[in-house]
Structures are given as C-alpha cells and as structure tokens.
Amino acid sequence: MVLAIGVASLEAITAVLVMGFAQVLIHPENKTFFLWNSLFSSALSPGRIIFYSAITCGSIYVIKNLMAVLEVFLRNFTLHRIIFRWQKTILTAYVQAGYAFYITRNSSFGVHTLSFSVEDALLHGLSGLAICISESIVFLFLLAIIIALNPTLALVVFFFGGIFGVAINKGLFPYCYRWGKHIQESSLQSQRHLNQFFLMFKEILLSGNPTFFITSYLTQAYKKSRIEALQNSAYVLPRILIESLFVGIFMMIIACLCIQHAHPVEITGILGSYLYIGFRLMPGLNRILHQMSVVKSSMPSLMRIADEMTNVPTMPLLHLPELTFEKVLTLRDVSFGYTQSAHTLSSISLEIHKGECIGIVGQTGSGKSTLIDLMLGLLLPQTGTLLLDHRYPVNAVEWQQKIGYVPQMLHLFDDTLGANIALGASDVDEKALFEAIARAQLQDFVSALPHGIHTVVGERGLRLSGGERQRVAIARALYRNPDILIFDEATSALDSATEEKLMETLEPLLQNRTVIMVAHRLSTLKRCHRIFVMEKGKVIQTVSYEELGLHQKAS
C-alpha cells in the first residue's frame, strides 16, 4: 500500500509536469512552471528551457514506472504469501476441528474453499481493492488539478461523474455480488459432482447410466460459464460509458473555450493538458469501476473464508508428555450421538487392561466403529468419561502415537508403496519398514513388484487387490511399532486361510501388546481374552471365545 500511494503520488506529479511541459512548448519564455531562474544564475534560452523540461518530465516518468513495476511485483508476491498463509490457517483449522466435523460435511466444500475461495478472495478481491485505492489517489490528485485549472469544468465533471457513479453503484454492483454468489455455488456443486464421478468411476461404468453423472456436472459447469460470460460482458460496459462521457466533456471544453474567444494557441495548450488528464483519468476510472465490480463479485468468497476461519469448531487435542498407559483404559457411562436427538452409544461402561486382547462383535449399526473412534480419541463422549489409568484423557497426541490402527477401508495416496506404509514420515526407517512388511506377509508381493517398495501403487491403490491393500494397512499400523493395535474389521477382505496364516504370523506381536479387534468372522477372535457383544449402541454382555461360539450356535 505504501508503494501504491507512492506510485499514485508520482502519477499526479507527472501529470502536473506534463501539463507544465505542454505550456513550455507553447510559451517557452514562461519559466514559472520549472523555476529555472531560481536554479541557475543566468537566464535560460527557450531551447534550454524545453530541453531541461523534457529531461525532468522523462526522469520523473521513468522513476514512476520503476516504482510501479516494483509495486506490481511486491503486491503479487505479498498476495501469494497471504494465500499460502490463509490456506495453512484454514487447513490447520480443519485438522483441529477433529473427526466429528470431518464426517459431517462434504469434502468438496473444504477442497473448494482452499483452492477456489482463497485465491478468488485474494487475487481478485483484495488485489482489486489495492488497485482501487491506488487509482483513487491518482484520480483525486487529477481532479484537484482540474479544480485548480477551471473550477467550472470541475463542477461539470463532478456532476456527470456523480450521476455515472450512482448509476453504476445501483445498477451494476448488486448484480456483481449476486453473480459472484452464483458462481461460487455452481463451482462448488460442479466440483462435488466431478469428485463423485472419479471416486465412483467403476460403479458408474457398470451402472450403464453414466449420462446422469455427466449431466449433473455439466449442468453446473454450464450455469457457471453462462454467469461468467454475463459478468465479463458487464465489466466492459463502464469502459464504453466512460469513453462516451470523456468525449462529451472534451467537446464541451472546446465549445466553452471557443465561446470565450480563446486564442487557438491558448486552446492548444489547455487542450493538451486536459487531454493528458483525460487519458489518464479515463483508464484509471475504468480500472476503479472494474476492480470494484471484481471486489463485489469476490465478497462471497471472502465471507466464506471469514466464516471458515472463525466458525469452524475446534476439538481439543491435548499434549500430555507425561501420559502413560500402564494399567487400564476405562469407560464410565459413555454416551455419544452424531445428532442431539439420537444416541449411537448409550451408557457404556467397560475396562480394557493393558496386555489384553479384546474382541468387539455386533450386527451392523450396533455402534462398534463409533466405540473404536471414541477409544482412539477422534470423538469426544457427550456424557461419561473415558480415561487412561484413571487420569489421562484419550484425546491426547501422545495416546494416538501409541496406537496402530488398521481400518476396514484403507486409503492410499498416489505414491510409492514405502511412502504409503510410512504414511508421511519425513525420514523413512527402511529396517522398520521391511520388518512391518514381513509381519504383514507382504514379502512375496513386494519382491514381485518392478521397483520393490519404491513402486508407485496408483491413486487409491487401484493397482492392488483387496487382500493386498488390507495387508498394506496392517504393515502401516506395525511400522511405528505401537503399544496398542486396533483392528477395525481389518481382515474382512482376506479369505479364511490367508486370515488364519496372517493371525498366526501376528500372534508373537500380539503377546506384548494391547489388542482390540472388531470383527464379524468368529475365527478372528479366538485369541481374545474377552469379547464385548454390542447391540443397539450398548454392550449387552461380556463373553469368552468359547461362550461366543455357543451363543451363536444357539442363535
């Protein structure tokens, strides 16, 4: 902004100098514009006056343009730095919002906010605002010059300019805001449909009706393109009107000067000054109106960013360096619901002792995965307590670092197999990596890959079979050598023989760890010391593996 004001000030000074230079060219004997006689002891010839006037104007103009280039570079680098900072702030807010926030909103909204809204608000909105301020300063300086030269003409300019400004403010700017709102919504919806198209590509092909999904995307994309076409066309209107207004006022000046019987030489000098001011005012005013329209259009994006920065809830994730798990994980009267009206879990009380192997069974929808999410510290109970060793809450980074979690549905990113197993580790420990691969029975698979652990597995691991992806998930959980292992139906994609072989391989590891297994298949739980049976969000009984088998046979 400081540079923008400096450039604007030099623009105004340049305008004064050019006007003075025009007068010097017509009346070189008039030295009052540059006060050369005060700078030099001897009088200057008309040729010298013109020479020094040209040098002065040219130098100021070059300095002004150099500052303008510096301002452009600094403004753009500053804006992109702020974009990065805002994206980091919003993404950090999403992480701190926790898992409960993540599962309640469409992922396209966050992606669209980070990619489209931030750049739209900054590159268009705030950049446009900075340009408006800079151009407005030049505009006000030049208007002051017009007032000094001819107050009557300034009054005419203010009158017609005021009418023009009110018309634009009332007629165009409200539409710009509405267009920006519609573009934002259409862009979000088209991105949502596009994400669904690629995520469900296999199912869409097999459905035999891909037209529905293509049409869903194209409908929003077409709506967006139509509004953008209308918006960009409307941006041109102020320039056409400004040119018409400028030509009208210029002709009015000539008419007034002729009525006053001004000498042609005098008219030429005055018109030269007005022409420069007009040709500087006209594009400047056009830029102001255009950028104000852009600012109005980007207001919905700026409002969304402000809302995301201030209203995204924060889930407290604690840092407890002293946290230990030496005895027991205790749940006392724990209840949780994704909505206030219905509880997914109701009044659950249980204890899991260190070193135990615990099983959790129940029909689909009984609350097994929600109970696991609470134990992981991803969700907070609405009522009741969930503590480690009767003192430490589970929503602590140190607790989550002790856990190896194997989900039912593994998410892989488009990188190497080793990077997927290490999952974001900046310095991959290859020894630990190969140990995890061996324990997850992935050696044969890795040795068959063209580049071993450096083979790219493809987006979402589509080049891997279901069983291979599941073993990668187990290797990922074992890579950090965790104290607690949680299997959330982790072997469901494996056949019975492979699962049995895998569990035999994992058995030495299970001896020294606390293990929690959620499973549908009864054979998965035969190594468990106790098994919690869940039904409709409650633990209805605690049984052994043998008792569970008898119970299922009886059922």
Protein Blocks (a to p, Z undefined) as FASTA:
>chain_A
ZZmmmmmmmmmmmmmmmmmmmmmmmmmmlmklnommmmpmbdcdfklmmmmmmmmmmmmm
mmmmmmmmmmmmmmmmmmmmmmmmmmmmmmmmmmmnommlmmmpcfklmmmmmmmmmmmm
mmmmmmmmmmmmmmmmmmmmmmmmmmmmommlmmmmmmmmmmmmmmmmmmmmmmmmmmmm
mmmmmmmmmmmmmmmmmmmmmmmmmnopamlmmmmmmmmmmmmmmmmmmmmmmmmmmmmm
mmmmmmmmmmmmmmmmmmnopafklmmmmmmmmmmmmmmmmmmmmmmmmmmmmmmmmmmm
mmmmmmmmmmmccddddddfkbccfkbccdehiacdfbfkbcfbghiacdddehiacddd
ddehilmmmmmmmmnomaccfbdcddeehlacfkbfklmmmpccddfbdcdddddfklmm
nnopabdcfklmmmmmmmnopmmmmmmpmnljmlcebehhlmbcfklmmmmmmmmmmmno
pabdcdehklmmpcfklmmmmmmmmmmmmmmpccddddfblklmmmpfbdcddeehiafb
dcdfklmmmmmmmZZ
